Every structure is written in structure tokens, then in C-alpha cells.
Amino acid sequence: MTLRRSLTSLTLGTLALVACADPGGGSSTGTDPEALVGHQWTLDASSMASLAGEVPAGAIVTIAFEDGQASGRAACNSYGGAYDAGDDGSLSFESFAVTAMACEAPLMTLESAYLEALGAVTGFGVDGKLTLNGDEIDLTFDEEVSPVALPLVGTTWTLTTIASGDAVSSVLNGTDVTAVFTADATVSGSAGCNRYSGSYTWTGDQLSFSPLATTKMACADDVMAQESAFLASMEQVASLAIEGSQLTLADGSGALLLGFDGTAA
């Protein structure tokens, strides 16, 4: 996605984005809103270089459009917010919520430049690639092939985000919160301070946990608060989704509760 670090909101304002066909008679650019949806778009290297003088190796900037929400990774943090697209190529974003993780300075510089550039975009087009254009802004995104999903069972899932309503927070530095599912329907891991274990029921995209047993160690107040929030969220889990190495757990209404990164066994 990003636990007790605060969520910051970045208001990009309302962006009126109008895309036109090439007036010079070249190939036209698609402006059907449906062309935006169902893809993971990754900012290409030349576009990243145009935003920052130093682009760290492995830097990733993405955007995706789904169910009225635009979201992605802005080099360091995850961001997301509502958008509205018209069949004339117009597009508007509401304010974006951005997680508050701290990364190395070059990544933060790239992130700031990217989010600022989104505020200057005035047009979009989809023609195999996604382009976002504006005054002195020209961003090109490649379509990313969806990675093969890791299996739920046998993968070590490490918590990255915890959500409560509209608030999304990152895991405290220096703490590891994990979940490991076994074939005999047990789940166990670290809750940040204490170990926990219990059983789970999984059918299709439906997932639920039995009451979880924990050890009784005491840690720093902020670590214990994070642990309590994690265990409380686990009690509310009703469904799961796995995309590549990302596991998300949601409640009965489909609202995000927990996000994990997976490491294959």
C-alpha cells in the first residue's frame, strides 16, 4: 500500500484534464475513460529523469484507476483518491491521501516532484501507453504485466499498512508484524511485541480467524498500541485479496484493514 505513523493529505486540487486528437494528422490518442481502468501503469525511466536529477536504481512510480479511485506508489509512499473521468477525455482528481513513510532523500525528491507534476497535468491519452500532459509536463507510463500471485499458505507475510476508516498508517520503524498460514488451517506470527497463533477459515476470497492467543510480554507503549490495533483488525477480517506479492485483508463491507508484503518460502 503505510502503523501508527500519521497519514498526510496532499491536495492536488481539481485537475481538468482534456485530451485531444493529434491536430497534425498523426495517430490519435484514446480518451475513453474505460481505457484507464484495469491496468497498472508504471512511469518510465525518461519521465522519472525529467522530474528529478538523481533517480535511485529500482525507483518505482505507478498509477492505477479502478472503481472511481486513482492510486499507486509515488517512489516512497502510497497515494490514493477519487477521480472522475468523462468520455471527452476530461479527468478530475479529488485530494490524494499519502502515507507518511520516510525514505532516502533522492526517493523523497522524486516523489515530491511527481505529485507536484500531477497537479500541473491538463491532458491524458491511452494508446498502448498512458500519457499525462500539461504545461511543461509530459509523463509516460508503461502498462505493467500483473505478477503471479504468491500463495497464501507458506508465504511469510509482513505487515506494511493498517487502516482505520479513511486513515492509513505505516508500521513503526524497527518492528516486524508477520503472518504465516499453514496447510492445517493455523496462522501464527509476530504482532510486533508478542507472538500470536490461532486458526483460520478460508474459502475463495472469504477469510476469518478464530480468537488469537498471544504471549504476555510488555514492550514500549507505541509498540503495544500498534500490536493492539493489529490484533483488533485481525478480529474483523472477512475477506482477502492477493495481487503479486501484496496481500490485503478487508472487513465485511470490503473496507481495507491490513496490507502485507509477501516473501516466498
C-alpha positions in Angstrom: 0.0 0.0 0.0 1.8 2.6 5.0 1.2 1.5 11.7 1.0 4.4 13.8 2.6 6.9 11.6 0.2 9.6 10.6 -1.5 9.9 7.2 -0.8 13.1 5.4 -3.2 14.5 2.8 -1.9 16.1 -0.3 -4.5 18.3 -2.1 -3.8 18.4 -5.7 -6.9 20.4 -6.4 -9.3 19.8 -9.1 -7.4 18.9 -12.3 -9.3 19.5 -15.5 -7.7 17.2 -18.0 -8.7 17.4 -21.6 -7.0 15.3 -24.3 -7.3 15.9 -28.0 -6.5 14.0 -31.2 -3.3 14.9 -32.8 -4.0 18.1 -34.9 -1.2 17.4 -37.2 -2.8 14.3 -38.6 -0.7 11.8 -36.6 -2.1 8.8 -34.7 -5.0 9.8 -32.4 -4.9 9.2 -28.7 -7.6 7.3 -26.9 -9.6 9.2 -24.4 -12.2 6.6 -23.4 -12.3 6.5 -19.6 -12.5 2.8 -19.7 -9.1 2.6 -21.3 -7.7 3.9 -18.0 -9.2 1.1 -15.9 -7.9 -2.4 -15.2 -4.2 -1.6 -15.7 -1.2 -1.0 -13.5 0.7 1.9 -15.2 4.4 2.4 -14.4 6.2 5.7 -15.0 9.0 5.1 -17.5 12.7 6.0 -16.9 12.8 9.0 -19.1 9.8 10.6 -17.3 11.4 9.9 -13.9 14.6 11.5 -15.2 12.6 14.6 -16.3 11.3 15.0 -12.7 14.5 14.5 -10.7 18.2 14.9 -11.3 19.0 11.8 -9.4 16.8 8.7 -9.8 17.8 5.9 -7.5 18.1 2.4 -9.1 14.9 0.5 -8.7 12.7 3.5 -8.1 9.1 2.8 -9.0 6.2 5.2 -9.6 2.8 3.8 -10.5 -0.8 4.8 -11.0 -3.9 2.7 -11.4 -7.6 3.6 -12.0 -10.3 1.3 -10.5 -13.9 1.9 -9.2 -13.5 5.6 -9.2 -10.2 5.6 -7.3 -6.8 6.5 -8.6 -4.0 5.1 -6.6 -0.4 4.0 -6.8 3.1 4.3 -5.5 4.9 7.6 -5.6 8.5 6.4 -5.3 8.3 6.0 -1.5 4.8 6.3 -0.3 1.4 5.0 -1.5 -1.2 7.5 -2.5 -4.9 7.3 -3.5 -8.0 9.4 -4.0 -11.2 9.7 -6.1 -11.2 10.7 -9.8 -13.9 11.5 -12.3 -13.3 10.9 -16.0 -15.5 11.9 -18.9 -15.8 10.4 -22.4 -14.5 13.6 -23.8 -11.1 12.9 -22.2 -11.7 15.1 -19.2 -10.4 13.9 -15.8 -10.5 15.4 -12.3 -8.9 14.2 -9.1 -10.1 14.9 -5.6 -7.4 15.3 -2.9 -5.0 12.4 -2.5 -4.2 10.7 0.8 -0.5 9.9 1.0 1.1 7.7 3.6 3.9 9.1 5.7 6.9 6.8 5.4 10.3 8.3 5.2 12.8 7.1 2.5 16.2 8.2 1.3 16.4 11.8 0.1 16.5 11.0 -3.7 13.3 9.0 -3.5 11.6 11.7 -1.5 12.7 14.3 -4.1 11.3 12.2 -6.9 8.1 11.6 -5.0 7.6 15.3 -4.4 8.3 16.2 -8.0 5.9 13.5 -9.2 3.0 14.6 -7.0 3.6 18.2 -7.9 3.6 17.3 -11.6 0.2 15.6 -11.3 -1.1 19.0 -10.2 0.0 20.5 -13.5 -1.4 17.8 -15.8 -4.1 19.0 -18.3 -4.5 16.1 -20.6 -4.4 12.3 -20.8 -4.2 9.8 -23.6 -4.1 6.0 -23.9 -2.5 4.4 -26.9 -0.7 1.3 -25.7 0.9 3.6 -23.1 -0.6 6.2 -20.8 0.4 9.8 -21.2 -0.3 12.7 -18.9 0.4 16.1 -20.3 0.4 19.7 -19.2 2.4 22.9 -19.3 6.0 21.7 -19.4 4.7 18.3 -18.2 5.0 15.1 -20.2 4.7 11.9 -18.3 4.6 8.5 -20.0 3.6 5.2 -18.3 4.0 1.7 -19.5 1.4 -1.0 -18.8 2.8 -3.4 -16.2 2.1 -7.1 -16.6 0.4 -8.4 -13.5 2.8 -10.6 -11.5 2.0 -14.1 -10.5 0.3 -14.1 -7.1 2.1 -15.7 -4.2 0.3 -18.5 -2.4 -1.5 -17.6 0.9 -0.1 -20.8 2.5 3.6 -21.0 3.1 4.4 -17.3 2.3 5.7 -15.1 5.1 3.5 -12.0 5.1 5.0 -8.9 6.6 2.6 -6.1 7.6 3.1 -2.8 5.8 -0.1 -0.9 6.5 -3.1 -0.7 8.8 -6.3 1.1 8.1 -9.0 2.6 10.3 -11.7 4.3 8.3 -10.0 6.8 6.0 -6.7 6.7 7.9 -3.9 4.5 6.7 -0.7 4.2 8.8 2.7 2.6 8.4 4.4 0.1 10.7 6.7 1.6 13.3 10.3 1.5 12.4 12.2 -1.4 14.0 9.1 -3.6 14.4 8.1 -6.6 12.4 4.5 -7.8 12.3 4.0 -11.0 10.4 1.5 -13.7 9.4 2.2 -17.3 8.3 -0.6 -19.6 7.1 -0.1 -23.3 7.2 -2.0 -26.1 5.3 -3.5 -27.3 8.5 -5.5 -24.1 8.9 -3.3 -22.4 11.5 -2.0 -18.9 11.5 0.9 -17.5 13.6 3.4 -14.8 13.7 4.7 -11.7 15.5 2.3 -9.0 16.5 5.2 -6.6 17.0 6.0 -7.4 20.6 4.2 -10.7 21.3 3.8 -13.9 19.3 0.3 -14.9 18.4 -1.4 -18.0 17.0 -4.8 -19.3 16.1 -6.8 -21.0 13.3 -8.3 -19.6 10.1 -11.2 -20.5 7.8 -10.6 -19.7 4.1 -13.0 -20.3 1.2 -12.5 -18.5 -2.1 -11.9 -14.8 -1.2 -13.5 -15.3 2.2 -11.2 -15.4 5.3 -11.8 -15.3 9.0 -9.8 -16.0 12.1 -10.5 -17.7 15.4 -9.7 -15.7 18.6 -6.0 -15.4 18.6 -3.8 -16.4 21.6 -0.8 -14.3 22.4 2.2 -14.3 24.7 2.3 -11.7 27.5 5.5 -9.7 27.0 5.4 -6.0 27.6 7.1 -3.5 25.2 7.2 0.2 24.6 3.8 2.0 24.7 3.8 2.8 21.0 4.7 -0.8 20.1 1.9 -2.1 22.3 -0.6 0.3 20.8 0.4 -0.9 17.3 0.0 -4.5 18.4 -3.4 -3.9 19.9 -4.5 -2.2 16.6 -3.2 -5.1 14.5 -4.9 -7.8 16.7 -8.2 -5.8 16.7 -8.1 -5.6 12.9 -7.5 -9.4 12.6 -10.7 -10.0 14.5 -12.6 -8.0 11.9 -11.2 -9.7 8.8 -13.8 -11.2 6.4 -12.0 -11.3 3.0 -8.7 -11.3 1.3 -7.1 -10.4 -2.0 -3.6 -11.3 -3.3 -2.0 -9.4 -6.2 1.5 -10.5 -6.8 3.4 -10.2 -3.5 0.7 -8.0 -1.9 -1.9 -9.4 0.5 -4.8 -7.2 1.6 -7.4 -8.1 4.3 -10.7 -6.4 4.4 -13.8 -6.3 6.7 -17.3 -7.5 5.8 -18.1 -4.2 4.0 -14.9 -4.6 1.8 -13.1 -1.8 3.7 -9.3 -2.2 3.9 -8.0 -3.3 7.2 -4.4 -4.6 6.7 -1.8 -4.7 4.0 1.1 -7.1 3.8 4.2 -7.7 1.6 4.9 -11.4 0.9 8.2 -13.3 0.8 8.1 -16.8 -0.8 9.3 -19.7 1.3 
